[in-house]
Amino acid sequence: MIDYTPLWNTMKEKDISQYDLLNHGIDKRTLQRLRTDQNITALTIEKLCDILDCTPNDVFSFKKEAD
């Protein structure tokens, strides 16, 4: 399962809000997908990394689902 907790932590550390993401081309639908740990495209991950000046490890992690 994908977990975007690292994204929210990175945003907090860099003082970047969801509104800032909207102003940099991340749309509302994508933000909703991020909030609910749904899949996003690799292009979106690249955009987030460019906006936040970070790596994909700072955006998401994988969690194993409980059996």
Predicted model as a PDB file, atoms N, CA, C, CB and O in Angstrom, pLDDT in the B-factor column:
MODEL        1                                                                  
ATOM      1  N   MET A   1       0.839  -1.177   0.000  1.00 88.00           N  
ATOM      2  CA  MET A   1       0.000   0.000   0.000  1.00 88.00           C  
ATOM      3  C   MET A   1       0.888   1.246   0.000  1.00 88.00           C  
ATOM      4  CB  MET A   1      -0.957  -0.005   1.218  1.00 88.00           C  
ATOM      5  O   MET A   1       1.912   1.291   0.682  1.00 88.00           O  
ATOM      6  N   ILE A   2       0.492   2.229  -0.755  1.00 93.00           N  
ATOM      7  CA  ILE A   2       1.240   3.484  -0.829  1.00 93.00           C  
ATOM      8  C   ILE A   2       0.833   4.379   0.338  1.00 93.00           C  
ATOM      9  CB  ILE A   2       0.991   4.205  -2.189  1.00 93.00           C  
ATOM     10  O   ILE A   2      -0.341   4.474   0.694  1.00 93.00           O  
ATOM     11  N   ASP A   3       1.827   5.024   0.917  1.00 95.00           N  
ATOM     12  CA  ASP A   3       1.593   5.928   2.045  1.00 95.00           C  
ATOM     13  C   ASP A   3       2.264   7.266   1.729  1.00 95.00           C  
ATOM     14  CB  ASP A   3       2.144   5.319   3.393  1.00 95.00           C  
ATOM     15  O   ASP A   3       3.467   7.320   1.476  1.00 95.00           O  
ATOM     16  N   TYR A   4       1.482   8.335   1.746  1.00 96.00           N  
ATOM     17  CA  TYR A   4       2.015   9.666   1.427  1.00 96.00           C  
ATOM     18  C   TYR A   4       2.367  10.482   2.667  1.00 96.00           C  
ATOM     19  CB  TYR A   4       1.014  10.432   0.594  1.00 96.00           C  
ATOM     20  O   TYR A   4       2.528  11.699   2.577  1.00 96.00           O  
ATOM     21  N   THR A   5       2.487   9.836   3.813  1.00 96.00           N  
ATOM     22  CA  THR A   5       2.902  10.545   5.024  1.00 96.00           C  
ATOM     23  C   THR A   5       4.214  11.300   4.825  1.00 96.00           C  
ATOM     24  CB  THR A   5       3.043   9.565   6.180  1.00 96.00           C  
ATOM     25  O   THR A   5       4.338  12.428   5.301  1.00 96.00           O  
ATOM     26  N   PRO A   6       5.213  10.705   4.126  1.00 97.00           N  
ATOM     27  CA  PRO A   6       6.445  11.468   3.904  1.00 97.00           C  
ATOM     28  C   PRO A   6       6.203  12.791   3.166  1.00 97.00           C  
ATOM     29  CB  PRO A   6       7.434  10.626   3.120  1.00 97.00           C  
ATOM     30  O   PRO A   6       6.901  13.773   3.422  1.00 97.00           O  
ATOM     31  N   LEU A   7       5.234  12.828   2.264  1.00 97.00           N  
ATOM     32  CA  LEU A   7       4.914  14.063   1.544  1.00 97.00           C  
ATOM     33  C   LEU A   7       4.476  15.148   2.515  1.00 97.00           C  
ATOM     34  CB  LEU A   7       3.815  13.814   0.498  1.00 97.00           C  
ATOM     35  O   LEU A   7       4.981  16.270   2.473  1.00 97.00           O  
ATOM     36  N   TRP A   8       3.537  14.810   3.388  1.00 97.00           N  
ATOM     37  CA  TRP A   8       3.009  15.809   4.323  1.00 97.00           C  
ATOM     38  C   TRP A   8       4.110  16.288   5.274  1.00 97.00           C  
ATOM     39  CB  TRP A   8       1.822  15.226   5.128  1.00 97.00           C  
ATOM     40  O   TRP A   8       4.160  17.465   5.628  1.00 97.00           O  
ATOM     41  N   ASN A   9       4.984  15.375   5.681  1.00 97.00           N  
ATOM     42  CA  ASN A   9       6.104  15.755   6.545  1.00 97.00           C  
ATOM     43  C   ASN A   9       7.077  16.674   5.808  1.00 97.00           C  
ATOM     44  CB  ASN A   9       6.839  14.503   7.051  1.00 97.00           C  
ATOM     45  O   ASN A   9       7.552  17.659   6.375  1.00 97.00           O  
ATOM     46  N   THR A  10       7.374  16.355   4.549  1.00 97.00           N  
ATOM     47  CA  THR A  10       8.277  17.176   3.746  1.00 97.00           C  
ATOM     48  C   THR A  10       7.678  18.564   3.524  1.00 97.00           C  
ATOM     49  CB  THR A  10       8.569  16.496   2.392  1.00 97.00           C  
ATOM     50  O   THR A  10       8.377  19.573   3.620  1.00 97.00           O  
ATOM     51  N   MET A  11       6.396  18.606   3.233  1.00 97.00           N  
ATOM     52  CA  MET A  11       5.730  19.900   3.035  1.00 97.00           C  
ATOM     53  C   MET A  11       5.812  20.746   4.301  1.00 97.00           C  
ATOM     54  CB  MET A  11       4.256  19.696   2.627  1.00 97.00           C  
ATOM     55  O   MET A  11       6.067  21.948   4.235  1.00 97.00           O  
ATOM     56  N   LYS A  12       5.597  20.122   5.441  1.00 97.00           N  
ATOM     57  CA  LYS A  12       5.652  20.843   6.708  1.00 97.00           C  
ATOM     58  C   LYS A  12       7.065  21.382   6.964  1.00 97.00           C  
ATOM     59  CB  LYS A  12       5.209  19.926   7.866  1.00 97.00           C  
ATOM     60  O   LYS A  12       7.238  22.535   7.360  1.00 97.00           O  
ATOM     61  N   GLU A  13       8.069  20.532   6.733  1.00 97.00           N  
ATOM     62  CA  GLU A  13       9.464  20.946   6.936  1.00 97.00           C  
ATOM     63  C   GLU A  13       9.845  22.118   6.036  1.00 97.00           C  
ATOM     64  CB  GLU A  13      10.406  19.770   6.679  1.00 97.00           C  
ATOM     65  O   GLU A  13      10.611  22.993   6.439  1.00 97.00           O  
ATOM     66  N   LYS A  14       9.307  22.132   4.814  1.00 96.00           N  
ATOM     67  CA  LYS A  14       9.671  23.158   3.839  1.00 96.00           C  
ATOM     68  C   LYS A  14       8.669  24.320   3.820  1.00 96.00           C  
ATOM     69  CB  LYS A  14       9.771  22.538   2.450  1.00 96.00           C  
ATOM     70  O   LYS A  14       8.778  25.234   3.003  1.00 96.00           O  
ATOM     71  N   ASP A  15       7.696  24.266   4.730  1.00 97.00           N  
ATOM     72  CA  ASP A  15       6.684  25.315   4.848  1.00 97.00           C  
ATOM     73  C   ASP A  15       5.958  25.545   3.520  1.00 97.00           C  
ATOM     74  CB  ASP A  15       7.328  26.620   5.326  1.00 97.00           C  
ATOM     75  O   ASP A  15       5.799  26.680   3.072  1.00 97.00           O  
ATOM     76  N   ILE A  16       5.528  24.455   2.907  1.00 97.00           N  
ATOM     77  CA  ILE A  16       4.767  24.505   1.653  1.00 97.00           C  
ATOM     78  C   ILE A  16       3.379  23.946   1.925  1.00 97.00           C  
ATOM     79  CB  ILE A  16       5.486  23.700   0.506  1.00 97.00           C  
ATOM     80  O   ILE A  16       3.232  22.847   2.460  1.00 97.00           O  
ATOM     81  N   SER A  17       2.367  24.714   1.550  1.00 97.00           N  
ATOM     82  CA  SER A  17       0.981  24.314   1.814  1.00 97.00           C  
ATOM     83  C   SER A  17       0.364  23.622   0.599  1.00 97.00           C  
ATOM     84  CB  SER A  17       0.139  25.536   2.206  1.00 97.00           C  
ATOM     85  O   SER A  17       0.933  23.608  -0.492  1.00 97.00           O  
ATOM     86  N   GLN A  18      -0.815  23.050   0.824  1.00 96.00           N  
ATOM     87  CA  GLN A  18      -1.554  22.459  -0.285  1.00 96.00           C  
ATOM     88  C   GLN A  18      -1.922  23.543  -1.292  1.00 96.00           C  
ATOM     89  CB  GLN A  18      -2.824  21.733   0.222  1.00 96.00           C  
ATOM     90  O   GLN A  18      -1.954  23.291  -2.496  1.00 96.00           O  
ATOM     91  N   TYR A  19      -2.194  24.734  -0.808  1.00 97.00           N  
ATOM     92  CA  TYR A  19      -2.487  25.862  -1.688  1.00 97.00           C  
ATOM     93  C   TYR A  19      -1.298  26.159  -2.602  1.00 97.00           C  
ATOM     94  CB  TYR A  19      -2.848  27.108  -0.862  1.00 97.00           C  
ATOM     95  O   TYR A  19      -1.474  26.462  -3.782  1.00 97.00           O  
ATOM     96  N   ASP A  20      -0.086  26.069  -2.048  1.00 97.00           N  
ATOM     97  CA  ASP A  20       1.125  26.258  -2.865  1.00 97.00           C  
ATOM     98  C   ASP A  20       1.191  25.208  -3.967  1.00 97.00           C  
ATOM     99  CB  ASP A  20       2.398  26.188  -1.986  1.00 97.00           C  
ATOM    100  O   ASP A  20       1.557  25.514  -5.101  1.00 97.00           O  
ATOM    101  N   LEU A  21       0.837  23.974  -3.632  1.00 97.00           N  
ATOM    102  CA  LEU A  21       0.842  22.902  -4.649  1.00 97.00           C  
ATOM    103  C   LEU A  21      -0.154  23.219  -5.755  1.00 97.00           C  
ATOM    104  CB  LEU A  21       0.505  21.528  -4.008  1.00 97.00           C  
ATOM    105  O   LEU A  21       0.140  23.036  -6.936  1.00 97.00           O  
ATOM    106  N   LEU A  22      -1.334  23.695  -5.368  1.00 97.00           N  
ATOM    107  CA  LEU A  22      -2.337  24.085  -6.372  1.00 97.00           C  
ATOM    108  C   LEU A  22      -1.784  25.160  -7.298  1.00 97.00           C  
ATOM    109  CB  LEU A  22      -3.626  24.591  -5.688  1.00 97.00           C  
ATOM    110  O   LEU A  22      -2.011  25.117  -8.507  1.00 97.00           O  
ATOM    111  N   ASN A  23      -1.066  26.112  -6.743  1.00 97.00           N  
ATOM    112  CA  ASN A  23      -0.495  27.211  -7.543  1.00 97.00           C  
ATOM    113  C   ASN A  23       0.646  26.751  -8.436  1.00 97.00           C  
ATOM    114  CB  ASN A  23       0.000  28.318  -6.630  1.00 97.00           C  
ATOM    115  O   ASN A  23       1.033  27.465  -9.361  1.00 97.00           O  
ATOM    116  N   HIS A  24       1.191  25.564  -8.171  1.00 96.00           N  
ATOM    117  CA  HIS A  24       2.273  25.021  -8.995  1.00 96.00           C  
ATOM    118  C   HIS A  24       1.792  23.904  -9.936  1.00 96.00           C  
ATOM    119  CB  HIS A  24       3.387  24.492  -8.096  1.00 96.00           C  
ATOM    120  O   HIS A  24       2.609  23.162 -10.482  1.00 96.00           O  
ATOM    121  N   GLY A  25       0.476  23.784 -10.126  1.00 95.00           N  
ATOM    122  CA  GLY A  25      -0.045  22.869 -11.130  1.00 95.00           C  
ATOM    123  C   GLY A  25      -0.536  21.520 -10.631  1.00 95.00           C  
ATOM    124  O   GLY A  25      -0.903  20.669 -11.442  1.00 95.00           O  
ATOM    125  N   ILE A  26      -0.554  21.301  -9.334  1.00 96.00           N  
ATOM    126  CA  ILE A  26      -1.136  20.066  -8.797  1.00 96.00           C  
ATOM    127  C   ILE A  26      -2.622  20.344  -8.591  1.00 96.00           C  
ATOM    128  CB  ILE A  26      -0.427  19.610  -7.439  1.00 96.00           C  
ATOM    129  O   ILE A  26      -2.982  21.252  -7.841  1.00 96.00           O  
ATOM    130  N   ASP A  27      -3.490  19.572  -9.248  1.00 96.00           N  
ATOM    131  CA  ASP A  27      -4.914  19.899  -9.188  1.00 96.00           C  
ATOM    132  C   ASP A  27      -5.596  19.329  -7.938  1.00 96.00           C  
ATOM    133  CB  ASP A  27      -5.612  19.380 -10.433  1.00 96.00           C  
ATOM    134  O   ASP A  27      -5.031  18.506  -7.218  1.00 96.00           O  
ATOM    135  N   LYS A  28      -6.834  19.797  -7.708  1.00 97.00           N  
ATOM    136  CA  LYS A  28      -7.592  19.414  -6.512  1.00 97.00           C  
ATOM    137  C   LYS A  28      -7.835  17.910  -6.459  1.00 97.00           C  
ATOM    138  CB  LYS A  28      -8.927  20.155  -6.470  1.00 97.00           C  
ATOM    139  O   LYS A  28      -7.775  17.300  -5.391  1.00 97.00           O  
ATOM    140  N   ARG A  29      -8.108  17.326  -7.605  1.00 97.00           N  
ATOM    141  CA  ARG A  29      -8.371  15.882  -7.652  1.00 97.00           C  
ATOM    142  C   ARG A  29      -7.132  15.099  -7.205  1.00 97.00           C  
ATOM    143  CB  ARG A  29      -8.792  15.451  -9.084  1.00 97.00           C  
ATOM    144  O   ARG A  29      -7.244  14.120  -6.466  1.00 97.00           O  
ATOM    145  N   THR A  30      -5.966  15.530  -7.650  1.00 97.00           N  
ATOM    146  CA  THR A  30      -4.720  14.868  -7.260  1.00 97.00           C  
ATOM    147  C   THR A  30      -4.479  15.032  -5.766  1.00 97.00           C  
ATOM    148  CB  THR A  30      -3.528  15.432  -8.058  1.00 97.00           C  
ATOM    149  O   THR A  30      -4.066  14.083  -5.100  1.00 97.00           O  
ATOM    150  N   LEU A  31      -4.732  16.220  -5.233  1.00 97.00           N  
ATOM    151  CA  LEU A  31      -4.582  16.424  -3.791  1.00 97.00           C  
ATOM    152  C   LEU A  31      -5.490  15.479  -3.011  1.00 97.00           C  
ATOM    153  CB  LEU A  31      -4.894  17.883  -3.419  1.00 97.00           C  
ATOM    154  O   LEU A  31      -5.088  14.934  -1.983  1.00 97.00           O  
ATOM    155  N   GLN A  32      -6.716  15.286  -3.502  1.00 97.00           N  
ATOM    156  CA  GLN A  32      -7.637  14.360  -2.831  1.00 97.00           C  
ATOM    157  C   GLN A  32      -7.085  12.936  -2.882  1.00 97.00           C  
ATOM    158  CB  GLN A  32      -9.042  14.415  -3.484  1.00 97.00           C  
ATOM    159  O   GLN A  32      -7.191  12.199  -1.901  1.00 97.00           O  
ATOM    160  N   ARG A  33      -6.506  12.546  -3.999  1.00 97.00           N  
ATOM    161  CA  ARG A  33      -5.922  11.209  -4.133  1.00 97.00           C  
ATOM    162  C   ARG A  33      -4.751  11.054  -3.154  1.00 97.00           C  
ATOM    163  CB  ARG A  33      -5.450  10.958  -5.598  1.00 97.00           C  
ATOM    164  O   ARG A  33      -4.574   9.992  -2.557  1.00 97.00           O  
ATOM    165  N   LEU A  34      -3.962  12.104  -2.996  1.00 96.00           N  
ATOM    166  CA  LEU A  34      -2.843  12.070  -2.052  1.00 96.00           C  
ATOM    167  C   LEU A  34      -3.342  11.944  -0.620  1.00 96.00           C  
ATOM    168  CB  LEU A  34      -1.979  13.328  -2.198  1.00 96.00           C  
ATOM    169  O   LEU A  34      -2.772  11.201   0.178  1.00 96.00           O  
ATOM    170  N   ARG A  35      -4.418  12.678  -0.293  1.00 95.00           N  
ATOM    171  CA  ARG A  35      -4.957  12.626   1.068  1.00 95.00           C  
ATOM    172  C   ARG A  35      -5.484  11.244   1.433  1.00 95.00           C  
ATOM    173  CB  ARG A  35      -6.062  13.647   1.227  1.00 95.00           C  
ATOM    174  O   ARG A  35      -5.475  10.852   2.600  1.00 95.00           O  
ATOM    175  N   THR A  36      -5.941  10.515   0.426  1.00 95.00           N  
ATOM    176  CA  THR A  36      -6.546   9.203   0.686  1.00 95.00           C  
ATOM    177  C   THR A  36      -5.640   8.049   0.264  1.00 95.00           C  
ATOM    178  CB  THR A  36      -7.877   9.093  -0.039  1.00 95.00           C  
ATOM    179  O   THR A  36      -6.101   6.918   0.111  1.00 95.00           O  
ATOM    180  N   ASP A  37      -4.355   8.332   0.077  1.00 93.00           N  
ATOM    181  CA  ASP A  37      -3.348   7.317  -0.255  1.00 93.00           C  
ATOM    182  C   ASP A  37      -3.716   6.488  -1.483  1.00 93.00           C  
ATOM    183  CB  ASP A  37      -3.143   6.396   0.924  1.00 93.00           C  
ATOM    184  O   ASP A  37      -3.536   5.271  -1.494  1.00 93.00           O  
ATOM    185  N   GLN A  38      -4.229   7.152  -2.509  1.00 95.00           N  
ATOM    186  CA  GLN A  38      -4.528   6.486  -3.774  1.00 95.00           C  
ATOM    187  C   GLN A  38      -3.365   6.684  -4.733  1.00 95.00           C  
ATOM    188  CB  GLN A  38      -5.845   7.024  -4.390  1.00 95.00           C  
ATOM    189  O   GLN A  38      -2.489   7.519  -4.506  1.00 95.00           O  
ATOM    190  N   ASN A  39      -3.371   5.906  -5.807  1.00 94.00           N  
ATOM    191  CA  ASN A  39      -2.296   5.983  -6.799  1.00 94.00           C  
ATOM    192  C   ASN A  39      -2.296   7.326  -7.521  1.00 94.00           C  
ATOM    193  CB  ASN A  39      -2.431   4.849  -7.813  1.00 94.00           C  
ATOM    194  O   ASN A  39      -3.346   7.915  -7.777  1.00 94.00           O  
ATOM    195  N   ILE A  40      -1.094   7.794  -7.843  1.00 96.00           N  
ATOM    196  CA  ILE A  40      -0.910   8.961  -8.697  1.00 96.00           C  
ATOM    197  C   ILE A  40       0.115   8.582  -9.763  1.00 96.00           C  
ATOM    198  CB  ILE A  40      -0.447  10.224  -7.868  1.00 96.00           C  
ATOM    199  O   ILE A  40       0.761   7.539  -9.661  1.00 96.00           O  
ATOM    200  N   THR A  41       0.264   9.407 -10.763  1.00 96.00           N  
ATOM    201  CA  THR A  41       1.175   9.082 -11.858  1.00 96.00           C  
ATOM    202  C   THR A  41       2.620   9.407 -11.489  1.00 96.00           C  
ATOM    203  CB  THR A  41       0.774   9.838 -13.125  1.00 96.00           C  
ATOM    204  O   THR A  41       2.888  10.184 -10.573  1.00 96.00           O  
ATOM    205  N   ALA A  42       3.530   8.799 -12.217  1.00 96.00           N  
ATOM    206  CA  ALA A  42       4.955   9.095 -12.032  1.00 96.00           C  
ATOM    207  C   ALA A  42       5.236  10.554 -12.390  1.00 96.00           C  
ATOM    208  CB  ALA A  42       5.831   8.147 -12.896  1.00 96.00           C  
ATOM    209  O   ALA A  42       6.105  11.183 -11.786  1.00 96.00           O  
ATOM    210  N   LEU A  43       4.511  11.094 -13.362  1.00 96.00           N  
ATOM    211  CA  LEU A  43       4.669  12.504 -13.730  1.00 96.00           C  
ATOM    212  C   LEU A  43       4.317  13.408 -12.546  1.00 96.00           C  
ATOM    213  CB  LEU A  43       3.783  12.851 -14.952  1.00 96.00           C  
ATOM    214  O   LEU A  43       4.987  14.412 -12.304  1.00 96.00           O  
ATOM    215  N   THR A  44       3.269  13.048 -11.817  1.00 97.00           N  
ATOM    216  CA  THR A  44       2.878  13.835 -10.645  1.00 97.00           C  
ATOM    217  C   THR A  44       3.937  13.746  -9.556  1.00 97.00           C  
ATOM    218  CB  THR A  44       1.523  13.360 -10.104  1.00 97.00           C  
ATOM    219  O   THR A  44       4.232  14.740  -8.894  1.00 97.00           O  
ATOM    220  N   ILE A  45       4.507  12.564  -9.367  1.00 97.00           N  
ATOM    221  CA  ILE A  45       5.586  12.414  -8.390  1.00 97.00           C  
ATOM    222  C   ILE A  45       6.764  13.301  -8.793  1.00 97.00           C  
ATOM    223  CB  ILE A  45       6.032  10.925  -8.279  1.00 97.00           C  
ATOM    224  O   ILE A  45       7.380  13.954  -7.950  1.00 97.00           O  
ATOM    225  N   GLU A  46       7.065  13.315 -10.088  1.00 97.00           N  
ATOM    226  CA  GLU A  46       8.149  14.165 -10.576  1.00 97.00           C  
ATOM    227  C   GLU A  46       7.850  15.645 -10.308  1.00 97.00           C  
ATOM    228  CB  GLU A  46       8.372  13.932 -12.081  1.00 97.00           C  
ATOM    229  O   GLU A  46       8.733  16.387  -9.880  1.00 97.00           O  
ATOM    230  N   LYS A  47       6.606  16.073 -10.559  1.00 97.00           N  
ATOM    231  CA  LYS A  47       6.213  17.454 -10.300  1.00 97.00           C  
ATOM    232  C   LYS A  47       6.374  17.793  -8.823  1.00 97.00           C  
ATOM    233  CB  LYS A  47       4.766  17.693 -10.743  1.00 97.00           C  
ATOM    234  O   LYS A  47       6.908  18.845  -8.472  1.00 97.00           O  
ATOM    235  N   LEU A  48       5.905  16.888  -7.957  1.00 97.00           N  
ATOM    236  CA  LEU A  48       6.008  17.126  -6.518  1.00 97.00           C  
ATOM    237  C   LEU A  48       7.468  17.251  -6.094  1.00 97.00           C  
ATOM    238  CB  LEU A  48       5.324  15.994  -5.736  1.00 97.00           C  
ATOM    239  O   LEU A  48       7.815  18.111  -5.284  1.00 97.00           O  
ATOM    240  N   CYS A  49       8.316  16.393  -6.644  1.00 97.00           N  
ATOM    241  CA  CYS A  49       9.751  16.451  -6.318  1.00 97.00           C  
ATOM    242  C   CYS A  49      10.365  17.767  -6.788  1.00 97.00           C  
ATOM    243  CB  CYS A  49      10.499  15.264  -6.957  1.00 97.00           C  
ATOM    244  O   CYS A  49      11.208  18.339  -6.096  1.00 97.00           O  
ATOM    245  N   ASP A  50       9.953  18.247  -7.953  1.00 97.00           N  
ATOM    246  CA  ASP A  50      10.452  19.532  -8.453  1.00 97.00           C  
ATOM    247  C   ASP A  50       9.986  20.682  -7.557  1.00 97.00           C  
ATOM    248  CB  ASP A  50       9.982  19.765  -9.906  1.00 97.00           C  
ATOM    249  O   ASP A  50      10.772  21.562  -7.208  1.00 97.00           O  
ATOM    250  N   ILE A  51       8.712  20.667  -7.191  1.00 96.00           N  
ATOM    251  CA  ILE A  51       8.154  21.734  -6.360  1.00 96.00           C  
ATOM    252  C   ILE A  51       8.824  21.755  -4.984  1.00 96.00           C  
ATOM    253  CB  ILE A  51       6.630  21.555  -6.208  1.00 96.00           C  
ATOM    254  O   ILE A  51       9.171  22.816  -4.465  1.00 96.00           O  
ATOM    255  N   LEU A  52       8.999  20.569  -4.409  1.00 97.00           N  
ATOM    256  CA  LEU A  52       9.528  20.464  -3.046  1.00 97.00           C  
ATOM    257  C   LEU A  52      11.049  20.351  -2.999  1.00 97.00           C  
ATOM    258  CB  LEU A  52       8.920  19.272  -2.355  1.00 97.00           C  
ATOM    259  O   LEU A  52      11.642  20.360  -1.920  1.00 97.00           O  
ATOM    260  N   ASP A  53      11.678  20.243  -4.164  1.00 97.00           N  
ATOM    261  CA  ASP A  53      13.128  20.052  -4.244  1.00 97.00           C  
ATOM    262  C   ASP A  53      13.544  18.875  -3.358  1.00 97.00           C  
ATOM    263  CB  ASP A  53      13.880  21.346  -3.821  1.00 97.00           C  
ATOM    264  O   ASP A  53      14.329  19.015  -2.420  1.00 97.00           O  
ATOM    265  N   CYS A  54      12.980  17.704  -3.700  1.00 97.00           N  
ATOM    266  CA  CYS A  54      13.219  16.506  -2.895  1.00 97.00           C  
ATOM    267  C   CYS A  54      13.285  15.276  -3.804  1.00 97.00           C  
ATOM    268  CB  CYS A  54      12.108  16.332  -1.821  1.00 97.00           C  
ATOM    269  O   CYS A  54      13.252  15.401  -5.028  1.00 97.00           O  
ATOM    270  N   THR A  55      13.376  14.111  -3.210  1.00 97.00           N  
ATOM    271  CA  THR A  55      13.389  12.848  -3.945  1.00 97.00           C  
ATOM    272  C   THR A  55      12.068  12.116  -3.730  1.00 97.00           C  
ATOM    273  CB  THR A  55      14.583  11.962  -3.502  1.00 97.00           C  
ATOM    274  O   THR A  55      11.311  12.479  -2.830  1.00 97.00           O  
ATOM    275  N   PRO A  56      11.771  11.089  -4.538  1.00 97.00           N  
ATOM    276  CA  PRO A  56      10.541  10.324  -4.331  1.00 97.00           C  
ATOM    277  C   PRO A  56      10.418   9.726  -2.926  1.00 97.00           C  
ATOM    278  CB  PRO A  56      10.462   9.220  -5.346  1.00 97.00           C  
ATOM    279  O   PRO A  56       9.306   9.541  -2.434  1.00 97.00           O  
ATOM    280  N   ASN A  57      11.540   9.423  -2.280  1.00 96.00           N  
ATOM    281  CA  ASN A  57      11.484   8.899  -0.908  1.00 96.00           C  
ATOM    282  C   ASN A  57      10.902   9.920   0.058  1.00 96.00           C  
ATOM    283  CB  ASN A  57      12.879   8.482  -0.439  1.00 96.00           C  
ATOM    284  O   ASN A  57      10.406   9.555   1.123  1.00 96.00           O  
ATOM    285  N   ASP A  58      10.959  11.199  -0.308  1.00 97.00           N  
ATOM    286  CA  ASP A  58      10.385  12.253   0.521  1.00 97.00           C  
ATOM    287  C   ASP A  58       8.904  12.474   0.229  1.00 97.00           C  
ATOM    288  CB  ASP A  58      11.145  13.545   0.315  1.00 97.00           C  
ATOM    289  O   ASP A  58       8.253  13.291   0.879  1.00 97.00           O  
ATOM    290  N   VAL A  59       8.378  11.743  -0.749  1.00 97.00           N  
ATOM    291  CA  VAL A  59       6.987  11.905  -1.162  1.00 97.00           C  
ATOM    292  C   VAL A  59       6.124  10.718  -0.733  1.00 97.00           C  
ATOM    293  CB  VAL A  59       6.909  12.085  -2.671  1.00 97.00           C  
ATOM    294  O   VAL A  59       4.996  10.908  -0.279  1.00 97.00           O  
ATOM    295  N   PHE A  60       6.634   9.516  -0.872  1.00 96.00           N  
ATOM    296  CA  PHE A  60       5.812   8.353  -0.520  1.00 96.00           C  
ATOM    297  C   PHE A  60       6.679   7.213  -0.009  1.00 96.00           C  
ATOM    298  CB  PHE A  60       4.989   7.886  -1.730  1.00 96.00           C  
ATOM    299  O   PHE A  60       7.900   7.203  -0.167  1.00 96.00           O  
ATOM    300  N   SER A  61       6.003   6.258   0.606  1.00 95.00           N  
ATOM    301  CA  SER A  61       6.638   5.012   1.037  1.00 95.00           C  
ATOM    302  C   SER A  61       5.636   3.885   0.784  1.00 95.00           C  
ATOM    303  CB  SER A  61       7.075   5.072   2.564  1.00 95.00           C  
ATOM    304  O   SER A  61       4.454   4.129   0.539  1.00 95.00           O  
ATOM    305  N   PHE A  62       6.120   2.674   0.846  1.00 91.00           N  
ATOM    306  CA  PHE A  62       5.251   1.517   0.697  1.00 91.00           C  
ATOM    307  C   PHE A  62       5.074   0.858   2.050  1.00 91.00           C  
ATOM    308  CB  PHE A  62       5.822   0.516  -0.333  1.00 91.00           C  
ATOM    309  O   PHE A  62       6.032   0.686   2.803  1.00 91.00           O  
ATOM    310  N   LYS A  63       3.843   0.493   2.347  1.00 87.00           N  
ATOM    311  CA  LYS A  63       3.541  -0.233   3.583  1.00 87.00           C  
ATOM    312  C   LYS A  63       2.921  -1.569   3.199  1.00 87.00           C  
ATOM    313  CB  LYS A  63       2.580   0.591   4.519  1.00 87.00           C  
ATOM    314  O   LYS A  63       2.081  -1.645   2.302  1.00 87.00           O  
ATOM    315  N   LYS A  64       3.343  -2.606   3.883  1.00 84.00           N  
ATOM    316  CA  LYS A  64       2.730  -3.897   3.637  1.00 84.00           C  
ATOM    317  C   LYS A  64       1.355  -3.930   4.296  1.00 84.00           C  
ATOM    318  CB  LYS A  64       3.626  -5.045   4.163  1.00 84.00           C  
ATOM    319  O   LYS A  64       1.170  -3.464   5.420  1.00 84.00           O  
ATOM    320  N   GLU A  65       0.401  -4.492   3.564  1.00 75.00           N  
ATOM    321  CA  GLU A  65      -0.933  -4.643   4.125  1.00 75.00           C  
ATOM    322  C   GLU A  65      -0.933  -5.835   5.065  1.00 75.00           C  
ATOM    323  CB  GLU A  65      -1.998  -4.816   3.010  1.00 75.00           C  
ATOM    324  O   GLU A  65      -0.249  -6.829   4.821  1.00 75.00           O  
ATOM    325  N   ALA A  66      -1.695  -5.734   6.131  1.00 69.00           N  
ATOM    326  CA  ALA A  66      -1.796  -6.842   7.078  1.00 69.00           C  
ATOM    327  C   ALA A  66      -2.510  -8.015   6.416  1.00 69.00           C  
ATOM    328  CB  ALA A  66      -2.543  -6.404   8.365  1.00 69.00           C  
ATOM    329  O   ALA A  66      -3.459  -7.831   5.653  1.00 69.00           O  
ATOM    330  N   ASP A  67      -2.045  -9.209   6.714  1.00 60.00           N  
ATOM    331  CA  ASP A  67      -2.661 -10.410   6.117  1.00 60.00           C  
ATOM    332  C   ASP A  67      -3.983 -10.723   6.721  1.00 60.00           C  
ATOM    333  CB  ASP A  67      -1.765 -11.601   6.265  1.00 60.00           C  
ATOM    334  O   ASP A  67      -4.625 -11.697   6.330  1.00 60.00           O  
TER     335      ASP A  67                                                      
ENDMDL                                                                          
END                                                                             
